[in-house]
Amino acid sequence: MPAQITGAMTGSIPIRIADDQTNGYRKQHKHSRSSYSESSPLAGSRNNSLTFRPPKRLMSSPNKTIAIINASGRQAASLIRVATAVVYRVRAQLRNLEGVVATEVSTNPNVTVFVGELYTRHEPTEANKDVTQNGPISGVGINHDLISSLFCGAQLAFINTTFYGDELQIGVALADAAKKAGVQHYVYSSMPDHAAYNKDWPSLPLWAAKHMVEDHIRELKLPATFVYTGIYNNNFTSLLYPLFCMELQEDGSFVWQAPFHEDAKLPWLDAEHDVGPAILQIFKDGVSKWNGERIALAYECLSPKEACRLFSRGVGRPVHYVRGPIEIKVRIPTGYREQLEALEKLFKLSETDPMKQPPYFGDAKLEASYPAESLELWEGPRGLEEYAREMFPLEEEANGLTWMLDEGDHDDKIQAAATSVEQLTIHDDEDDESDDEDEGLVMRGLKRDEEQWLA
């Protein structure tokens, strides 16, 4: 059986103690995919590598522990997979234990899990009611006990803050705690404040908060590297997520609508596949090479039209790009709605010259550094076409969608897609908006349930 979350406590923090003892075999999750199916001829062949694989050599342990927050997010989970595979230990914060990714992390024998939020709730007072400006939740504090415990015994840290709580204050608290704990290399997943590069460009609120956290880390003189990730291949879904909805049409094609100029280049990254190996190489290279550096982590430079062309080749059906406003068809947190509104102003629809679209990473020098610098870190990225061919149908099926199946009537598939998102509440009731603040994106699917999308 998988190791269980124990009752061990640090302060009031429930901790799962890493335990590599299993009884029998670990049950595979019903949505996971093995390399070979039971019916595959490769699985039964006497000559395949699974049959005659030599005993594994003993690997020397790196004797390093990595502190990681928001461990069910795509970036963090990617690092946990590759780091623990080569015997790094991980101290990981999870908001809860629900969902496929949280289960994967919490049952990993090289991971000690801290379950809880990075923020605390309290009633806002006159003194603090206007303090929280970088997150969707009003009246929050910092869970200092959890944060302090997270860094105990950690030499390394990978920190990707999100808009759960006050992102700026949480980011500052995390950096302060890491400095106090003597963390030797702090990798922070940052993003630009476009207004810092051009006064005519609006700040994207959630990105600007990260930029301010980065400034604080630099002021602390914490040994740190700053990673700027491109657009996730993994963001695409036919569910009604704003900005990256690949909407299924009645003729079986897909339409992606966004405000980006159709011919302007954008950075692309498969977060689940490629963030982990790249971050691990940064840790291996060490602060002597990367201290204070910013890295644009992206492996393809594609315009929206080029991205749709590759996606179409991968998925085997037409994919059309439409330049247009961001459609919000589900309830989303206030902070994320403000981010999307600012993004529409930054990448304004009225701009007809693709060369005048602001660079995604803000800084022209950083924009020019990828993919060459990323490939120095990790040479085996998964491109958008490969993602669309190999992973997109699996993620869609795991979310309850059936368009990728050969059998069945096409109309039934469209109906199944509609049914699978019936829990996504259409954003037509402003009175219910406050109910969404704790939930982040109120979107439910078999795979993404409780997963921190965009993290």
Secondary structure, DSSP 8 states (H G I E B T S, - for coil): --------EETTEEEE------SS-----TT---SS-TT-HHHH-TTSTTTS------------EEEESSTTSHHHHHHHHHHHHTT-EEEEEES-S-SHHHHHHHT-TTEEEEES-SEEE----TTTTTT--SSS-SSEEE-HHHHHHHTTT-SEEEE---SSS-HHHHHHHHHHHHHHHT-SEEEEEE---GGGT-TTS---HHHHHHHHHHHHHHHHT--EEEEEE-EEGGG-BSS--SSSBEEE-TTS-EEEEESS-TTS-EEEE-HHHHHHHHHHHHHHH-HHHHTT-EEEE-SEEE-HHHHHHHHHHHHTS-EEEEE------S---HHHHHHHHHHHHHT-TT---GGGS--TTS-HHHHHHTTHHHHHH-S----HHHHHHHTHHHHHHHTT--TT-SSS-HHHHHHHHHHHTTTS--S--GGGGGGGTTTSS----TTTTT--TT-
